[in-house]
Amino acid sequence: MPTGWYLLERAPGGKGRHIRLGLYCSVACLVRAGEMLEAGAAEHAARMDLPTEEDRRRERARVVDIAQTLLSGGLTIRQAAESLNVETFTLKAWLKEAGIQISPAAAAPVTACSSGSSGSPGGVGSGERHPVSVLNELTQQGRIEAVTWTVESAGPSHAPTFTATAATRLLATNTPVRGQGSGASKAAARAAAAAALLAHLDAG
């Protein structure tokens, strides 16, 4: 037998023999094997232009960060997940792992609400509508100018980061207002920028 190998032979109940061949492996050996597997996976990902484990970790952290912005801007967890192209239960799990509490309002299902339900310019106090939709309503009501958008991308092709800027003017005071947000997709970046813009409008 080669060094490190063992042979186990049994003959239970007088029946045919059962032979098992195995290899002794120390903890250090297991660690080296794990490192070899990780290196192989990274090499394969680079060859196929696939995201690595580190890329996935960064992407998850980015999604969690954007989700916090969207939730603080008034979106529900479901709306935030849809904007980020992530399953709702997955986003909940990632937020929980990051130690982020989900407020009851954010966890509540989406319900219809009328514009002007609060003292804020857009009536977004209930925080249950998509921020881009709220901006469109404010434009139709003549409270703000039509929103202008700019979207830029950065990062590798397999994991780009989009940054959107939303700009408008509050017609009642002729005040320019801007909001900026980032996301893993153009839709997510626009939603984050819209949420930031609404936050500025509410603050004003």
C-alpha positions as CSV (number, residue, x, y, z in Angstrom):
1,M,0.0,0.0,0.0
2,P,1.3,3.5,-0.8
3,T,2.1,5.8,2.2
4,G,-1.0,7.5,3.5
5,W,-3.4,5.0,2.1
6,Y,-5.3,2.3,4.1
7,L,-7.4,-0.7,3.2
8,L,-10.4,-1.8,5.1
9,E,-11.7,-5.3,4.6
10,R,-14.9,-6.7,6.1
11,A,-16.9,-9.9,5.6
12,P,-20.2,-9.3,7.5
13,G,-22.5,-12.3,8.0
14,G,-20.3,-14.6,6.1
15,K,-21.2,-13.0,2.8
16,G,-18.9,-11.6,0.2
17,R,-16.0,-9.4,1.3
18,H,-16.4,-5.6,1.4
19,I,-13.2,-3.7,0.7
20,R,-12.8,0.0,1.2
21,L,-9.7,2.0,0.1
22,G,-9.1,5.3,1.8
23,L,-6.4,8.0,2.2
24,Y,-5.3,9.5,5.5
25,C,-5.4,13.3,5.3
26,S,-4.4,15.8,8.0
27,V,-6.1,19.1,8.7
28,A,-3.2,20.9,6.9
29,C,-3.9,18.6,3.9
30,L,-7.5,19.5,3.8
31,V,-6.7,23.2,4.0
32,R,-4.3,22.9,1.1
33,A,-6.9,21.1,-0.9
34,G,-9.4,23.9,-0.2
35,E,-6.9,26.5,-1.3
36,M,-6.3,24.5,-4.5
37,L,-10.0,24.4,-5.2
38,E,-10.4,28.1,-4.6
39,A,-7.4,28.9,-6.9
40,G,-8.8,26.6,-9.6
41,A,-12.2,28.3,-9.3
42,A,-10.6,31.7,-9.6
43,E,-8.6,30.7,-12.6
44,H,-11.7,29.2,-14.3
45,A,-13.7,32.4,-13.6
46,A,-10.9,34.6,-15.1
47,R,-10.7,32.4,-18.1
48,M,-14.4,32.4,-18.7
49,D,-14.8,36.1,-17.6
50,L,-17.1,35.0,-14.7
51,P,-17.5,36.8,-11.4
52,T,-15.2,35.5,-8.7
53,E,-16.2,34.8,-5.1
54,E,-14.7,38.2,-4.1
55,D,-16.7,39.8,-6.9
56,R,-19.9,38.2,-5.5
57,R,-19.1,39.4,-2.0
58,R,-18.5,43.0,-3.3
59,E,-21.7,42.8,-5.3
60,R,-23.7,41.6,-2.3
61,A,-22.3,44.5,-0.2
62,R,-23.2,46.9,-2.9
63,V,-26.7,45.6,-3.2
64,V,-27.2,45.8,0.6
65,D,-25.9,49.4,0.6
66,I,-28.2,50.4,-2.2
67,A,-31.1,48.6,-0.5
68,Q,-30.6,50.7,2.6
69,T,-30.8,53.8,0.5
70,L,-34.0,52.6,-1.2
71,L,-35.6,51.6,2.1
72,S,-34.7,54.9,3.7
73,G,-36.2,56.6,0.7
74,G,-39.6,55.0,1.4
75,L,-39.6,51.8,-0.7
76,T,-40.8,48.5,0.7
77,I,-38.5,45.5,0.8
78,R,-40.4,44.1,-2.1
79,Q,-40.0,47.2,-4.2
80,A,-36.3,47.5,-3.3
81,A,-35.8,43.8,-4.3
82,E,-37.5,44.4,-7.6
83,S,-35.4,47.4,-8.3
84,L,-32.3,45.5,-7.6
85,N,-33.4,42.4,-9.6
86,V,-33.0,40.3,-6.4
87,E,-35.5,37.9,-4.8
88,T,-37.3,39.4,-1.8
89,F,-36.3,36.6,0.5
90,T,-32.7,36.8,-0.7
91,L,-32.5,40.5,0.0
92,K,-34.1,40.0,3.5
93,A,-31.4,37.3,4.2
94,W,-28.6,39.6,3.1
95,L,-29.9,42.5,5.2
96,K,-30.2,40.2,8.2
97,E,-26.6,38.9,7.7
98,A,-25.4,42.5,7.6
99,G,-27.2,43.2,10.9
100,I,-29.7,45.7,9.2
101,Q,-33.2,45.9,10.8
102,I,-36.1,46.0,8.4
103,S,-38.8,48.4,9.7
104,P,-42.4,47.3,9.8
105,A,-43.3,49.9,7.2
106,A,-40.7,48.6,4.8
107,A,-41.8,45.0,5.3
108,A,-45.5,45.8,4.8
109,P,-47.1,44.8,1.5
110,V,-47.6,47.5,-1.1
111,T,-50.9,49.4,-0.9
112,A,-52.3,52.2,-2.9
113,C,-52.0,55.7,-1.4
114,S,-53.0,59.1,-2.7
115,S,-50.7,61.9,-3.5
116,G,-50.5,64.6,-0.9
117,S,-51.2,62.2,2.0
118,S,-48.5,64.0,4.1
119,G,-47.0,67.4,4.4
120,S,-44.1,66.6,2.1
121,P,-44.1,68.0,-1.4
122,G,-44.8,64.6,-3.0
123,G,-47.0,63.2,-0.3
124,V,-44.6,60.3,0.1
125,G,-44.8,60.0,3.9
126,S,-46.3,56.5,3.6
127,G,-43.3,55.4,1.6
128,E,-45.2,52.8,-0.3
129,R,-44.6,53.9,-4.0
130,H,-41.7,53.6,-6.3
131,P,-39.7,56.9,-6.1
132,V,-39.6,57.3,-9.9
133,S,-43.4,57.1,-10.1
134,V,-43.7,59.7,-7.3
135,L,-41.4,62.1,-9.3
136,N,-43.5,61.6,-12.4
137,E,-46.7,62.4,-10.4
138,L,-45.1,65.6,-9.0
139,T,-44.2,66.6,-12.5
140,Q,-47.7,66.1,-13.8
141,Q,-49.1,68.1,-10.8
142,G,-46.8,71.0,-11.8
143,R,-44.9,71.0,-8.5
144,I,-41.5,70.2,-10.1
145,E,-40.0,70.6,-13.5
146,A,-39.5,67.5,-15.6
147,V,-36.7,65.4,-14.2
148,T,-33.5,65.2,-16.2
149,W,-31.4,62.0,-15.8
150,T,-27.8,61.1,-16.4
151,V,-26.5,57.5,-15.9
152,E,-22.9,56.5,-16.0
153,S,-21.3,53.1,-15.5
154,A,-18.0,51.9,-14.1
155,G,-16.3,48.7,-13.1
156,P,-15.7,45.4,-15.0
157,S,-18.1,44.2,-17.6
158,H,-19.4,41.3,-15.6
159,A,-20.1,43.4,-12.5
160,P,-20.7,47.1,-13.5
161,T,-21.8,49.8,-11.1
162,F,-24.2,52.4,-12.4
163,T,-24.5,55.9,-11.0
164,A,-27.5,58.0,-11.8
165,T,-28.2,61.6,-11.2
166,A,-31.7,63.1,-11.1
167,A,-32.1,66.8,-11.3
168,T,-35.2,69.0,-11.2
169,R,-36.5,72.4,-9.9
170,L,-39.1,73.0,-7.2
171,L,-41.4,75.4,-9.0
172,A,-42.9,76.9,-5.8
173,T,-39.5,78.3,-4.8
174,N,-37.6,78.0,-8.1
175,T,-35.0,75.9,-6.2
176,P,-32.8,73.4,-8.1
177,V,-32.7,70.0,-6.5
178,R,-30.5,67.0,-7.3
179,G,-30.2,63.4,-6.1
180,Q,-27.7,60.8,-6.9
181,G,-27.7,57.0,-6.4
182,S,-25.8,53.9,-7.4
183,G,-26.9,50.4,-8.3
184,A,-26.1,47.1,-10.0
185,S,-28.4,48.0,-12.8
186,K,-29.6,51.3,-14.5
187,A,-33.1,50.8,-13.0
188,A,-31.6,50.4,-9.5
189,A,-29.4,53.4,-9.9
190,R,-32.4,55.5,-11.1
191,A,-34.5,54.3,-8.2
192,A,-31.7,55.2,-5.7
193,A,-31.3,58.7,-7.3
194,A,-35.0,59.3,-7.3
195,A,-35.2,58.3,-3.6
196,A,-32.4,60.7,-2.8
197,L,-34.1,63.5,-4.7
198,L,-37.3,62.9,-2.9
199,A,-35.5,63.0,0.4
200,H,-34.1,66.4,-0.5
201,L,-37.6,67.6,-1.5
202,D,-39.1,66.3,1.8
203,A,-36.3,68.0,3.7
204,G,-37.0,71.2,2.0
